[in-house]
């Protein structure tokens, strides 16, 4: 009950959601640096799938081992839940990141960022039809518009072509869609499973399938590990474990449509962190403006106009009168 109270406090929710989005954003420069450090070829899709599988397997095991010491009983699941967890792991981890890693290699930076952000639109739209208390309203509309404009602004100046290919733009859209479906599934599954256990199981199952697919096809010396490379892998795994566990905890007690707006912070923070840590990438006025637009979107979603005290009293009186009939 104490956890629920904390995860439903507005400012705590905002802080945790932004923290998760910044963690996911930090993955962009970490992955770029990792590819160079581990000597992975730019067009080696299998190596990237295996690296992603290792990352998420470590993340899943971190959470499961942690749960053994903290709340071992929470790891127990029913037969029906096992089947659902397998489906969830396939959609949220295996399919989403298979489409993401393949699609990103065949699109420009601007197209990739814009198409990935479409996952927020998919989540808000799905929540609109799945939940009566999570309908699309003017606040969410402003939030979506401001956030999307911010993503475009952050990537302004990069190559952008109006083209479409299934293995490029198509895969990025499918990655966004599978991520949105996974978000809705997580909210439904979180009712019966501890969020940390849910995260640990789905990451472990999904990543195991990625490794089963990629390892037999991995060429010799496609990934060359160094001490720094292992450090990058461990950080990437840790950020996934923390971000997903906290995110699913938020989804358990909050509306999926409202929480998902914060994911617009991810590509913007990724761009800013890349400019800080990767040589040759710099902050621009457009990136700072993008951050401002995302902030406007977040404020719009969290705007709640206070009703006059007299109006509240009148509304409560009407409700009591109806209940007494």
C-alpha positions, 0 to 999 in steps of 0.5 A, a space after each residue: 500500500 505504501 508503494 502504491 501511494 508513492 507511485 500515484 503521487 503526481 510529482 513522484 510519477 513525473 519524476 520516475 517517468 522522466 528518469 526512466 526516459 532519460 535512462 532509455 535515452 542514455 542507451 543511444 550514446 552507449 550503443 553507438 560507443 559500444 559498436 565501435 569499442 566491440 568492433 561490430 560492423 555497421 551492417 552486421 545485424 546478427 551481431 547487433 541482435 546477439 549483443 541486444 540479447 546479451 544485454 536484455 538477458 543480463 537485465 532480466 537475470 539481475 531482476 530475477 536474482 534480486 527478487 530471490 533475495 527481496 521477495 522470492 514468493 513474487 516470482 511464482 506464476 501460474 501455468 496461465 501466466 507462464 503462457 502470457 509471459 512467453 507471449 509478452 517476452 516475444 512481443 515486448 523484447 524479441 520482436 520489438 528489438 528485432 524490428 528496431 535494430 534492423 529498421 534503424 540500420 536502413 533509415 536516416 537518424 531523423 526518420 528513425 527518431 520520428 518513427 520510434 516516437 510513433 510508439 507514443 501515439 500508438 499507446 495513447 490510441 490503444 489506451 483510448 479504446 481499451 480503457 474508459 478512464 484513459 480517453 484522448 482529451 485536449 491535454 493529451 492532444 497538445 502533449 502529443 503534438 508538442 512532443 512530436 514537434 520536439 522530436 522533429 526539431 531535435 533532428 532538424 538538419 539531418 537527411 530526411 527522404 519521403 521513402 518507404 521500405 519494409 525493412 527500414 521505415 516499415 520495421 521502425 513502425 512495427 517496432 513502435 507498434 509492438 512496443 505499444 502493444 507491450 505497454 498495454 499488455 504490461 498494464 494488464 499483466 501487472 494486476 497479477 504479477 509483481 512488476 519487477 518479476 514481470 520485467 525479469 521474466 519477460 526480458 529473460 524469455 525474450 532475450 533467450 529467443 534472440 540469442 537462440 536466433 542469433 548465436 548460431 549465425 554469429 560469425 567469428 570475431 563479429 564481437 570483440 569484447 574489451 574490459 571497457 566493452 564489458 562495462 558498457 554492456 553491464 551499464 546497458 543491462 542495468 539501465 534496462 533492468 531499472 527503467 523497465 521495472 520502474 516503468 511497469 510499476 508506474 503502469 500498474 497504478 497509472 493510466 497508460 495514455 498519460 504515462 506514455 507521453 513522457 517517452 518523448 523525453 527519450 529521443 531528446 535526452 538521447 540526442 543531448 547525451 550523444 552530443 555530450 559523450 560522442 565526439 563530433 555531435 554538438 548541442 544546437 538551438 533546435 535541440 534545446 527548443 525540442 526539450 522545451 516543446 517536450 516540457 510543454 507537452 508534459 505540462 499540458 498532460 498534467 494540467 488540471 484546472 482547479 474547480 471553485 470550492 462552491 462548484 465542488 460542494 454543489 457537485 458533491 451534494 448532487 452525488 449524495 442526492 442521487 445515491 440516497 434515491 
